[in-house]
Amino acid sequence: MRTIPRRLKKFNERLNAIVEKPLLTSTIVLVIVAIVVIGLSLKYYLRDFDSFIQQVLAEAHGMIFDIAVIGILIFWLNQNGEKRQRIRTYRDEIDDFRLWESEEAAFRTVGNIKRLNRHKIYEINLVNCHLPRTNLNYVKLTGSNLNSANISQSSLIEADLEGARLNQTNFENSNLNQANLKGAYASGANFKDAFLIKARFDDAFLIKANFRNAFLMEANLRNAYLMGADFENASLYKADLRGAKGLSVDQLATAKTLYLAKFDDEVLEQIKTNLPELVGG
C-alpha cells in the first residue's frame, strides 16, 4: 500500500520537472498531437493521397501567411510595448531618486540615463538630481533639464548638452573637456575649478556663471551671453570670445591668462591697452 503514494509522488516530481522546461513540454505536446493527427489521417493518406496533399499544402500556405503578417505584427507591437514600458520605468526611477543625496541614488540615476540613451532618448528631466562623482562621459542630454542639479567632481568628457537647461547647475571641479554646451541655458551655473578645455559654449547663456580657476583653454565662447560671468584666475588661453555679449574688460582683468585668446577688435584694443600682461603670455 505504501508503494502507491511513493510512485504517485515520483510521478508528480517528474511531471513538475517536465513542466518547468518549456522547450521539453512543447516537444512532448507536439509529438502527442502529431501521433493523434497522423493516426486519424492515415486512411486519407492511403485512399486519396494526391487530393489530401493539396489540402495540406493549401493550409500550409495559409499558415505561412498568418506567421508572416499576423505573427510579425504582433511581435512588433509587443516589442514596442515592452520598449515603452522600459523607458517609462527608467524615467520613473529617475523621479524616485530625485533629491535623494546618496551615492546609490547618483549611480542608479546615471545608469538610467545611459539606458535611456541606448533607446535614443536624450531629453531627460534631471532637475535637482544628485550626481556628484559620477561618470557621464559621452552621454547625450540635448535639450534636457538639469536646473539646480549637482554634478560636481564628475566626468563629462565629450558629453552632449546642446540646448540643455543648466541654470544654477553645479559642475564644480568636474571634467567637461570637449563637451558640447552650445546654446545651453546656464545662467548662474558653477564651473569653478572645472576642466573645460575645447568645450563649446557658443551661443550659450552664461549670465553670472562662475568660472573661477576654470581651465578654458581653446574653449569656444563665440556669441555667448557673459553678463556678470566671473573669470577670476581662469585660464582663457586660445579661447574664442568673439561676438560675446555683455563681456567687459573688468571681467577679464582677474583672469589668469588671455594669451592668444580671440576677441572682437574693439575689446582686444581695450585689453591690449589696459591688460597687456594678460595677452602677452
GUKE-18461 format. One record per residue (C-alpha): residue number from 1; residue in one letter; chain; x, y, z. Coordinates in pm, 1 decimal. Layout:
<pts>
<pt num="NUM" residu="a" chaine="A" east="X" north="Y" up="Z"/>
...
</pts>
This chain:
<pts>
<pt num="1" residu="m" chaine="A" east="0.0" north="0.0" up="0.0"/>
<pt num="2" residu="r" chaine="A" east="289.3" north="236.8" up="76.2"/>
<pt num="3" residu="t" chaine="A" east="434.6" north="193.2" up="-270.9"/>
<pt num="4" residu="i" chaine="A" east="137.4" north="365.2" up="-439.0"/>
<pt num="5" residu="p" chaine="A" east="189.8" north="705.2" up="-265.0"/>
<pt num="6" residu="r" chaine="A" east="562.4" north="680.5" up="-336.8"/>
<pt num="7" residu="r" chaine="A" east="502.9" north="612.0" up="-704.9"/>
<pt num="8" residu="l" chaine="A" east="248.7" north="891.7" up="-717.8"/>
<pt num="9" residu="k" chaine="A" east="498.3" north="1125.5" up="-555.6"/>
<pt num="10" residu="k" chaine="A" east="770.1" north="1030.5" up="-806.6"/>
<pt num="11" residu="f" chaine="A" east="524.0" north="1077.8" up="-1093.3"/>
<pt num="12" residu="n" chaine="A" east="435.5" north="1426.9" up="-967.5"/>
<pt num="13" residu="e" chaine="A" east="803.8" north="1514.6" up="-933.9"/>
<pt num="14" residu="r" chaine="A" east="875.1" north="1401.4" up="-1290.5"/>
<pt num="15" residu="l" chaine="A" east="569.6" north="1587.5" up="-1419.9"/>
<pt num="16" residu="n" chaine="A" east="678.1" north="1907.7" up="-1244.9"/>
<pt num="17" residu="a" chaine="A" east="1029.4" north="1866.8" up="-1384.7"/>
<pt num="18" residu="i" chaine="A" east="886.3" north="1847.3" up="-1737.2"/>
<pt num="19" residu="v" chaine="A" east="651.1" north="2144.3" up="-1686.6"/>
<pt num="20" residu="e" chaine="A" east="941.6" north="2358.0" up="-1562.8"/>
<pt num="21" residu="k" chaine="A" east="1116.0" north="2306.9" up="-1900.7"/>
<pt num="22" residu="p" chaine="A" east="907.8" north="2488.6" up="-2166.5"/>
<pt num="23" residu="l" chaine="A" east="1102.5" north="2350.7" up="-2463.4"/>
<pt num="24" residu="l" chaine="A" east="1068.2" north="1988.7" up="-2344.0"/>
<pt num="25" residu="t" chaine="A" east="698.8" north="2038.7" up="-2267.1"/>
<pt num="26" residu="s" chaine="A" east="635.3" north="2185.3" up="-2613.1"/>
<pt num="27" residu="t" chaine="A" east="820.2" north="1896.3" up="-2779.0"/>
<pt num="28" residu="i" chaine="A" east="618.5" north="1634.8" up="-2592.2"/>
<pt num="29" residu="v" chaine="A" east="289.5" north="1808.5" up="-2678.1"/>
<pt num="30" residu="l" chaine="A" east="395.7" north="1830.1" up="-3044.1"/>
<pt num="31" residu="v" chaine="A" east="480.3" north="1458.9" up="-3058.6"/>
<pt num="32" residu="i" chaine="A" east="148.5" north="1358.3" up="-2897.1"/>
<pt num="33" residu="v" chaine="A" east="-58.0" north="1583.2" up="-3123.8"/>
<pt num="34" residu="a" chaine="A" east="134.0" north="1463.3" up="-3430.5"/>
<pt num="35" residu="i" chaine="A" east="68.7" north="1098.8" up="-3343.2"/>
<pt num="36" residu="v" chaine="A" east="-304.9" north="1163.7" up="-3294.0"/>
<pt num="37" residu="v" chaine="A" east="-344.3" north="1371.2" up="-3612.9"/>
<pt num="38" residu="i" chaine="A" east="-138.6" north="1137.2" up="-3834.8"/>
<pt num="39" residu="g" chaine="A" east="-318.7" north="835.3" up="-3687.9"/>
<pt num="40" residu="l" chaine="A" east="-660.8" north="982.0" up="-3769.1"/>
<pt num="41" residu="s" chaine="A" east="-545.8" north="1096.1" up="-4114.6"/>
<pt num="42" residu="l" chaine="A" east="-370.8" north="773.1" up="-4218.6"/>
<pt num="43" residu="k" chaine="A" east="-669.1" north="630.3" up="-4410.1"/>
<pt num="44" residu="y" chaine="A" east="-687.8" north="950.4" up="-4617.0"/>
<pt num="45" residu="y" chaine="A" east="-319.2" north="923.4" up="-4697.8"/>
<pt num="46" residu="l" chaine="A" east="-374.4" north="571.3" up="-4828.0"/>
<pt num="47" residu="r" chaine="A" east="-707.9" north="630.7" up="-5006.1"/>
<pt num="48" residu="d" chaine="A" east="-653.8" north="958.8" up="-5196.1"/>
<pt num="49" residu="f" chaine="A" east="-305.6" north="1094.3" up="-5129.7"/>
<pt num="50" residu="d" chaine="A" east="-296.7" north="1349.3" up="-5416.3"/>
<pt num="51" residu="s" chaine="A" east="-618.0" north="1520.8" up="-5314.4"/>
<pt num="52" residu="f" chaine="A" east="-526.8" north="1515.4" up="-4948.1"/>
<pt num="53" residu="i" chaine="A" east="-177.9" north="1663.0" up="-5000.8"/>
<pt num="54" residu="q" chaine="A" east="-329.0" north="1951.4" up="-5197.1"/>
<pt num="55" residu="q" chaine="A" east="-542.5" north="2046.5" up="-4899.6"/>
<pt num="56" residu="v" chaine="A" east="-246.6" north="2015.4" up="-4666.4"/>
<pt num="57" residu="l" chaine="A" east="-37.6" north="2245.6" up="-4887.9"/>
<pt num="58" residu="a" chaine="A" east="-322.8" north="2497.7" up="-4906.8"/>
<pt num="59" residu="e" chaine="A" east="-341.0" north="2505.0" up="-4527.6"/>
<pt num="60" residu="a" chaine="A" east="38.2" north="2534.9" up="-4511.0"/>
<pt num="61" residu="h" chaine="A" east="27.0" north="2846.4" up="-4729.0"/>
<pt num="62" residu="g" chaine="A" east="-237.9" north="2993.1" up="-4501.7"/>
<pt num="63" residu="m" chaine="A" east="-19.2" north="2920.6" up="-4200.3"/>
<pt num="64" residu="i" chaine="A" east="278.8" north="3092.5" up="-4366.6"/>
<pt num="65" residu="f" chaine="A" east="60.7" north="3398.0" up="-4433.1"/>
<pt num="66" residu="d" chaine="A" east="-55.2" north="3404.6" up="-4070.1"/>
<pt num="67" residu="i" chaine="A" east="303.3" north="3387.5" up="-3944.6"/>
<pt num="68" residu="a" chaine="A" east="431.1" north="3645.2" up="-4192.6"/>
<pt num="69" residu="v" chaine="A" east="158.0" north="3903.0" up="-4135.0"/>
<pt num="70" residu="i" chaine="A" east="-16.1" north="3846.1" up="-3803.9"/>
<pt num="71" residu="g" chaine="A" east="280.3" north="3690.7" up="-3620.9"/>
<pt num="72" residu="i" chaine="A" east="529.5" north="3961.4" up="-3718.4"/>
<pt num="73" residu="l" chaine="A" east="275.4" north="4237.4" up="-3648.1"/>
<pt num="74" residu="i" chaine="A" east="202.4" north="4101.3" up="-3300.3"/>
<pt num="75" residu="f" chaine="A" east="575.8" north="4060.8" up="-3234.1"/>
<pt num="76" residu="w" chaine="A" east="639.4" north="4421.7" up="-3341.7"/>
<pt num="77" residu="l" chaine="A" east="358.5" north="4552.9" up="-3123.1"/>
<pt num="78" residu="n" chaine="A" east="485.3" north="4353.2" up="-2824.1"/>
<pt num="79" residu="q" chaine="A" east="839.3" north="4477.5" up="-2875.4"/>
<pt num="80" residu="n" chaine="A" east="722.9" north="4837.3" up="-2897.4"/>
<pt num="81" residu="g" chaine="A" east="506.7" north="4795.3" up="-2590.0"/>
<pt num="82" residu="e" chaine="A" east="793.6" north="4646.8" up="-2391.5"/>
<pt num="83" residu="k" chaine="A" east="1027.2" north="4924.2" up="-2508.6"/>
<pt num="84" residu="r" chaine="A" east="782.9" north="5196.7" up="-2399.3"/>
<pt num="85" residu="q" chaine="A" east="737.2" north="5022.9" up="-2065.8"/>
<pt num="86" residu="r" chaine="A" east="1114.6" north="5008.2" up="-2008.8"/>
<pt num="87" residu="i" chaine="A" east="1153.5" north="5376.9" up="-2096.7"/>
<pt num="88" residu="r" chaine="A" east="871.9" north="5465.6" up="-1855.2"/>
<pt num="89" residu="t" chaine="A" east="1040.1" north="5257.4" up="-1583.3"/>
<pt num="90" residu="y" chaine="A" east="1375.4" north="5433.0" up="-1633.2"/>
<pt num="91" residu="r" chaine="A" east="1209.2" north="5776.1" up="-1614.1"/>
<pt num="92" residu="d" chaine="A" east="1011.4" north="5675.5" up="-1304.9"/>
<pt num="93" residu="e" chaine="A" east="1328.8" north="5556.8" up="-1130.6"/>
<pt num="94" residu="i" chaine="A" east="1497.7" north="5891.1" up="-1201.0"/>
<pt num="95" residu="d" chaine="A" east="1197.6" north="6062.9" up="-1040.7"/>
<pt num="96" residu="d" chaine="A" east="1219.0" north="5826.8" up="-742.0"/>
<pt num="97" residu="f" chaine="A" east="1584.8" north="5915.6" up="-679.3"/>
<pt num="98" residu="r" chaine="A" east="1541.0" north="6289.4" up="-732.4"/>
<pt num="99" residu="l" chaine="A" east="1652.0" north="6496.6" up="-431.4"/>
<pt num="100" residu="w" chaine="A" east="1796.6" north="6182.0" up="-267.4"/>
<pt num="101" residu="e" chaine="A" east="2153.8" north="6282.0" up="-182.9"/>
<pt num="102" residu="s" chaine="A" east="2332.1" north="5948.6" up="-170.8"/>
<pt num="103" residu="e" chaine="A" east="2596.0" north="5766.4" up="-371.7"/>
<pt num="104" residu="e" chaine="A" east="2346.2" north="5491.9" up="-459.4"/>
<pt num="105" residu="a" chaine="A" east="2096.1" north="5744.0" up="-595.7"/>
<pt num="106" residu="a" chaine="A" east="2366.4" north="5907.3" up="-809.1"/>
<pt num="107" residu="f" chaine="A" east="2487.0" north="5584.3" up="-968.6"/>
<pt num="108" residu="r" chaine="A" east="2134.9" north="5447.3" up="-1020.0"/>
<pt num="109" residu="t" chaine="A" east="2033.7" north="5771.0" up="-1193.5"/>
<pt num="110" residu="v" chaine="A" east="2340.5" north="5763.9" up="-1418.7"/>
<pt num="111" residu="g" chaine="A" east="2258.5" north="5404.1" up="-1511.6"/>
<pt num="112" residu="n" chaine="A" east="1906.1" north="5507.2" up="-1610.8"/>
<pt num="113" residu="i" chaine="A" east="2040.3" north="5799.8" up="-1817.3"/>
<pt num="114" residu="k" chaine="A" east="2265.0" north="5565.0" up="-2015.4"/>
<pt num="115" residu="r" chaine="A" east="1981.1" north="5314.5" up="-2065.7"/>
<pt num="116" residu="l" chaine="A" east="1757.5" north="5593.2" up="-2197.8"/>
<pt num="117" residu="n" chaine="A" east="2039.5" north="5699.2" up="-2432.0"/>
<pt num="118" residu="r" chaine="A" east="2055.2" north="5344.6" up="-2568.6"/>
<pt num="119" residu="h" chaine="A" east="1685.4" north="5384.9" up="-2655.4"/>
<pt num="120" residu="k" chaine="A" east="1771.5" north="5716.5" up="-2826.8"/>
<pt num="121" residu="i" chaine="A" east="1604.7" north="5920.5" up="-2550.6"/>
<pt num="122" residu="y" chaine="A" east="1811.2" north="6234.8" up="-2493.3"/>
<pt num="123" residu="e" chaine="A" east="1567.2" north="6486.2" up="-2343.2"/>
<pt num="124" residu="i" chaine="A" east="1552.2" north="6387.0" up="-1976.8"/>
<pt num="125" residu="n" chaine="A" east="1423.0" north="6567.1" up="-1668.4"/>
<pt num="126" residu="l" chaine="A" east="1713.9" north="6579.7" up="-1420.8"/>
<pt num="127" residu="v" chaine="A" east="1610.1" north="6884.2" up="-1216.9"/>
<pt num="128" residu="n" chaine="A" east="1760.7" north="6874.3" up="-865.1"/>
<pt num="129" residu="c" chaine="A" east="1924.1" north="6537.0" up="-928.4"/>
<pt num="130" residu="h" chaine="A" east="2224.6" north="6440.5" up="-714.3"/>
<pt num="131" residu="l" chaine="A" east="2503.7" north="6322.2" up="-946.3"/>
<pt num="132" residu="p" chaine="A" east="2843.0" north="6408.4" up="-792.5"/>
<pt num="133" residu="r" chaine="A" east="3149.1" north="6187.2" up="-858.9"/>
<pt num="134" residu="t" chaine="A" east="2980.2" north="6005.1" up="-1147.0"/>
<pt num="135" residu="n" chaine="A" east="3090.6" north="5904.0" up="-1496.5"/>
<pt num="136" residu="l" chaine="A" east="2882.8" north="6077.2" up="-1762.6"/>
<pt num="137" residu="n" chaine="A" east="3139.8" north="6064.9" up="-2041.7"/>
<pt num="138" residu="y" chaine="A" east="2986.0" north="6074.0" up="-2390.4"/>
<pt num="139" residu="v" chaine="A" east="2625.1" north="6087.7" up="-2264.7"/>
<pt num="140" residu="k" chaine="A" east="2377.8" north="6277.2" up="-2479.9"/>
<pt num="141" residu="l" chaine="A" east="2141.0" north="6510.6" up="-2296.3"/>
<pt num="142" residu="t" chaine="A" east="2044.1" north="6754.5" up="-2568.7"/>
<pt num="143" residu="g" chaine="A" east="1751.7" north="6967.8" up="-2458.8"/>
<pt num="144" residu="s" chaine="A" east="1745.5" north="6808.4" up="-2113.7"/>
<pt num="145" residu="n" chaine="A" east="1655.2" north="6998.1" up="-1797.7"/>
<pt num="146" residu="l" chaine="A" east="1936.4" north="6983.2" up="-1538.7"/>
<pt num="147" residu="n" chaine="A" east="1847.5" north="7300.0" up="-1348.7"/>
<pt num="148" residu="s" chaine="A" east="1993.1" north="7301.9" up="-994.5"/>
<pt num="149" residu="a" chaine="A" east="2142.8" north="6953.1" up="-1037.5"/>
<pt num="150" residu="n" chaine="A" east="2463.7" north="6868.3" up="-851.5"/>
<pt num="151" residu="i" chaine="A" east="2717.8" north="6724.0" up="-1097.2"/>
<pt num="152" residu="s" chaine="A" east="3031.8" north="6829.2" up="-910.8"/>
<pt num="153" residu="q" chaine="A" east="3356.4" north="6628.2" up="-929.3"/>
<pt num="154" residu="s" chaine="A" east="3214.8" north="6429.9" up="-1219.5"/>
<pt num="155" residu="s" chaine="A" east="3346.1" north="6336.2" up="-1561.9"/>
<pt num="156" residu="l" chaine="A" east="3153.7" north="6460.9" up="-1866.2"/>
<pt num="157" residu="i" chaine="A" east="3418.2" north="6430.6" up="-2137.5"/>
<pt num="158" residu="e" chaine="A" east="3259.9" north="6489.9" up="-2480.6"/>
<pt num="159" residu="a" chaine="A" east="2914.5" north="6493.8" up="-2322.1"/>
<pt num="160" residu="d" chaine="A" east="2647.8" north="6649.0" up="-2544.4"/>
<pt num="161" residu="l" chaine="A" east="2446.8" north="6911.2" up="-2354.0"/>
<pt num="162" residu="e" chaine="A" east="2345.7" north="7122.8" up="-2650.9"/>
<pt num="163" residu="g" chaine="A" east="2042.6" north="7337.4" up="-2571.2"/>
<pt num="164" residu="a" chaine="A" east="2018.5" north="7190.7" up="-2220.7"/>
<pt num="165" residu="r" chaine="A" east="1889.9" north="7391.3" up="-1924.8"/>
<pt num="166" residu="l" chaine="A" east="2172.8" north="7419.3" up="-1673.1"/>
<pt num="167" residu="n" chaine="A" east="2063.6" north="7718.0" up="-1464.1"/>
<pt num="168" residu="q" chaine="A" east="2221.7" north="7703.7" up="-1116.8"/>
<pt num="169" residu="t" chaine="A" east="2372.6" north="7362.9" up="-1200.3"/>
<pt num="170" residu="n" chaine="A" east="2685.9" north="7272.6" up="-1005.2"/>
<pt num="171" residu="f" chaine="A" east="2979.2" north="7149.0" up="-1219.2"/>
<pt num="172" residu="e" chaine="A" east="3246.6" north="7242.2" up="-965.6"/>
<pt num="173" residu="n" chaine="A" east="3574.8" north="7052.1" up="-1016.1"/>
<pt num="174" residu="s" chaine="A" east="3422.7" north="6844.7" up="-1298.4"/>
<pt num="175" residu="n" chaine="A" east="3586.4" north="6746.7" up="-1626.7"/>
<pt num="176" residu="l" chaine="A" east="3393.2" north="6876.9" up="-1928.4"/>
<pt num="177" residu="n" chaine="A" east="3676.8" north="6866.8" up="-2179.2"/>
<pt num="178" residu="q" chaine="A" east="3538.2" north="6882.6" up="-2535.7"/>
<pt num="179" residu="a" chaine="A" east="3182.8" north="6882.9" up="-2400.7"/>
<pt num="180" residu="n" chaine="A" east="2916.1" north="7042.2" up="-2619.0"/>
<pt num="181" residu="l" chaine="A" east="2715.3" north="7312.3" up="-2438.3"/>
<pt num="182" residu="k" chaine="A" east="2618.0" north="7504.5" up="-2748.5"/>
<pt num="183" residu="g" chaine="A" east="2309.6" north="7716.6" up="-2686.3"/>
<pt num="184" residu="a" chaine="A" east="2279.3" north="7589.0" up="-2329.6"/>
<pt num="185" residu="y" chaine="A" east="2092.7" north="7796.1" up="-2069.1"/>
<pt num="186" residu="a" chaine="A" east="2348.0" north="7803.4" up="-1788.7"/>
<pt num="187" residu="s" chaine="A" east="2281.3" north="8126.2" up="-1601.4"/>
<pt num="188" residu="g" chaine="A" east="2429.5" north="8109.1" up="-1251.8"/>
<pt num="189" residu="a" chaine="A" east="2594.8" north="7774.4" up="-1325.4"/>
<pt num="190" residu="n" chaine="A" east="2901.5" north="7686.8" up="-1119.1"/>
<pt num="191" residu="f" chaine="A" east="3207.8" north="7587.6" up="-1325.6"/>
<pt num="192" residu="k" chaine="A" east="3458.7" north="7667.1" up="-1052.6"/>
<pt num="193" residu="d" chaine="A" east="3782.5" north="7462.3" up="-1084.8"/>
<pt num="194" residu="a" chaine="A" east="3628.8" north="7278.0" up="-1381.2"/>
<pt num="195" residu="f" chaine="A" east="3822.5" north="7148.6" up="-1681.6"/>
<pt num="196" residu="l" chaine="A" east="3659.7" north="7298.4" up="-1991.2"/>
<pt num="197" residu="i" chaine="A" east="3936.6" north="7250.2" up="-2247.2"/>
<pt num="198" residu="k" chaine="A" east="3796.8" north="7276.9" up="-2602.7"/>
<pt num="199" residu="a" chaine="A" east="3443.8" north="7288.1" up="-2462.2"/>
<pt num="200" residu="r" chaine="A" east="3175.4" north="7450.5" up="-2677.3"/>
<pt num="201" residu="f" chaine="A" east="2979.4" north="7737.4" up="-2523.9"/>
<pt num="202" residu="d" chaine="A" east="2888.5" north="7917.7" up="-2845.5"/>
<pt num="203" residu="d" chaine="A" east="2550.8" north="8095.8" up="-2823.9"/>
<pt num="204" residu="a" chaine="A" east="2516.1" north="7976.6" up="-2462.7"/>
<pt num="205" residu="f" chaine="A" east="2354.3" north="8184.6" up="-2187.6"/>
<pt num="206" residu="l" chaine="A" east="2622.0" north="8211.0" up="-1917.9"/>
<pt num="207" residu="i" chaine="A" east="2491.5" north="8511.3" up="-1726.5"/>
<pt num="208" residu="k" chaine="A" east="2657.0" north="8529.1" up="-1383.0"/>
<pt num="209" residu="a" chaine="A" east="2821.0" north="8190.0" up="-1437.9"/>
<pt num="210" residu="n" chaine="A" east="3114.6" north="8110.7" up="-1210.4"/>
<pt num="211" residu="f" chaine="A" east="3436.7" north="8025.4" up="-1399.7"/>
<pt num="212" residu="r" chaine="A" east="3678.9" north="8084.3" up="-1112.5"/>
<pt num="213" residu="n" chaine="A" east="4002.1" north="7883.3" up="-1154.1"/>
<pt num="214" residu="a" chaine="A" east="3847.2" north="7710.2" up="-1457.6"/>
<pt num="215" residu="f" chaine="A" east="4057.6" north="7577.6" up="-1744.3"/>
<pt num="216" residu="l" chaine="A" east="3901.3" north="7723.1" up="-2059.7"/>
<pt num="217" residu="m" chaine="A" east="4192.5" north="7665.2" up="-2296.6"/>
<pt num="218" residu="e" chaine="A" east="4072.2" north="7667.4" up="-2659.2"/>
<pt num="219" residu="a" chaine="A" east="3712.2" north="7684.9" up="-2541.0"/>
<pt num="220" residu="n" chaine="A" east="3456.2" north="7823.9" up="-2785.3"/>
<pt num="221" residu="l" chaine="A" east="3256.1" north="8109.4" up="-2629.9"/>
<pt num="222" residu="r" chaine="A" east="3156.2" north="8280.6" up="-2951.5"/>
<pt num="223" residu="n" chaine="A" east="2833.9" north="8482.6" up="-2928.1"/>
<pt num="224" residu="a" chaine="A" east="2782.3" north="8364.2" up="-2569.5"/>
<pt num="225" residu="y" chaine="A" east="2595.5" north="8580.8" up="-2317.5"/>
<pt num="226" residu="l" chaine="A" east="2851.5" north="8657.1" up="-2046.3"/>
<pt num="227" residu="m" chaine="A" east="2699.3" north="8940.0" up="-1845.4"/>
<pt num="228" residu="g" chaine="A" east="2831.0" north="8919.2" up="-1489.1"/>
<pt num="229" residu="a" chaine="A" east="3030.3" north="8598.7" up="-1552.1"/>
<pt num="230" residu="d" chaine="A" east="3322.0" north="8551.6" up="-1310.3"/>
<pt num="231" residu="f" chaine="A" east="3658.4" north="8466.6" up="-1475.1"/>
<pt num="232" residu="e" chaine="A" east="3879.1" north="8515.9" up="-1169.4"/>
<pt num="233" residu="n" chaine="A" east="4204.2" north="8319.1" up="-1215.4"/>
<pt num="234" residu="a" chaine="A" east="4055.3" north="8137.8" up="-1515.7"/>
<pt num="235" residu="s" chaine="A" east="4284.4" north="8027.5" up="-1798.1"/>
<pt num="236" residu="l" chaine="A" east="4149.6" north="8152.6" up="-2131.4"/>
<pt num="237" residu="y" chaine="A" east="4449.5" north="8053.3" up="-2342.8"/>
<pt num="238" residu="k" chaine="A" east="4341.3" north="8041.5" up="-2710.1"/>
<pt num="239" residu="a" chaine="A" east="3976.9" north="8073.3" up="-2607.4"/>
<pt num="240" residu="d" chaine="A" east="3743.5" north="8222.2" up="-2868.4"/>
<pt num="241" residu="l" chaine="A" east="3527.8" north="8502.9" up="-2727.1"/>
<pt num="242" residu="r" chaine="A" east="3441.7" north="8680.8" up="-3049.3"/>
<pt num="243" residu="g" chaine="A" east="3088.5" north="8815.1" up="-3053.3"/>
<pt num="244" residu="a" chaine="A" east="3047.0" north="8755.4" up="-2679.8"/>
<pt num="245" residu="k" chaine="A" east="2770.0" north="8970.4" up="-2538.1"/>
<pt num="246" residu="g" chaine="A" east="2794.8" north="9165.0" up="-2214.5"/>
<pt num="247" residu="l" chaine="A" east="3166.8" north="9092.8" up="-2177.8"/>
<pt num="248" residu="s" chaine="A" east="3369.1" north="9373.1" up="-2019.4"/>
<pt num="249" residu="v" chaine="A" east="3739.6" north="9431.3" up="-1968.8"/>
<pt num="250" residu="d" chaine="A" east="3677.5" north="9444.6" up="-1593.7"/>
<pt num="251" residu="q" chaine="A" east="3552.6" north="9084.8" up="-1601.4"/>
<pt num="252" residu="l" chaine="A" east="3871.8" north="8973.8" up="-1775.6"/>
<pt num="253" residu="a" chaine="A" east="4107.2" north="9173.4" up="-1552.7"/>
<pt num="254" residu="t" chaine="A" east="4120.1" north="8897.7" up="-1289.8"/>
<pt num="255" residu="a" chaine="A" east="4176.2" north="8613.3" up="-1539.0"/>
<pt num="256" residu="k" chaine="A" east="4493.8" north="8407.3" up="-1517.1"/>
<pt num="257" residu="t" chaine="A" east="4581.0" north="8446.7" up="-1884.2"/>
<pt num="258" residu="l" chaine="A" east="4428.0" north="8569.6" up="-2209.0"/>
<pt num="259" residu="y" chaine="A" east="4725.6" north="8467.2" up="-2419.8"/>
<pt num="260" residu="l" chaine="A" east="4627.0" north="8404.7" up="-2784.1"/>
<pt num="261" residu="a" chaine="A" east="4259.2" north="8439.1" up="-2693.3"/>
<pt num="262" residu="k" chaine="A" east="4035.9" north="8576.4" up="-2970.0"/>
<pt num="263" residu="f" chaine="A" east="3822.2" north="8886.2" up="-2915.4"/>
<pt num="264" residu="d" chaine="A" east="3632.7" north="9139.1" up="-3123.3"/>
<pt num="265" residu="d" chaine="A" east="3866.7" north="9415.3" up="-3240.5"/>
<pt num="266" residu="e" chaine="A" east="3719.3" north="9675.6" up="-3005.7"/>
<pt num="267" residu="v" chaine="A" east="3750.9" north="9454.2" up="-2698.6"/>
<pt num="268" residu="l" chaine="A" east="4100.2" north="9339.1" up="-2798.9"/>
<pt num="269" residu="e" chaine="A" east="4221.6" north="9700.6" up="-2823.1"/>
<pt num="270" residu="q" chaine="A" east="4091.0" north="9772.9" up="-2472.0"/>
<pt num="271" residu="i" chaine="A" east="4261.6" north="9459.8" up="-2337.9"/>
<pt num="272" residu="k" chaine="A" east="4594.8" north="9548.4" up="-2501.9"/>
<pt num="273" residu="t" chaine="A" east="4570.4" north="9895.4" up="-2352.7"/>
<pt num="274" residu="n" chaine="A" east="4455.4" north="9802.4" up="-2002.3"/>
<pt num="275" residu="l" chaine="A" east="4570.8" north="9441.5" up="-1957.7"/>
<pt num="276" residu="p" chaine="A" east="4885.5" north="9397.9" up="-2169.0"/>
<pt num="277" residu="e" chaine="A" east="5033.6" north="9147.9" up="-1920.0"/>
<pt num="278" residu="l" chaine="A" east="4746.1" north="8902.3" up="-1975.8"/>
<pt num="279" residu="v" chaine="A" east="4767.2" north="8891.0" up="-2357.4"/>
<pt num="280" residu="g" chaine="A" east="5144.3" north="8886.6" up="-2360.7"/>
<pt num="281" residu="g" chaine="A" east="5171.0" north="8532.5" up="-2212.6"/>
</pts>
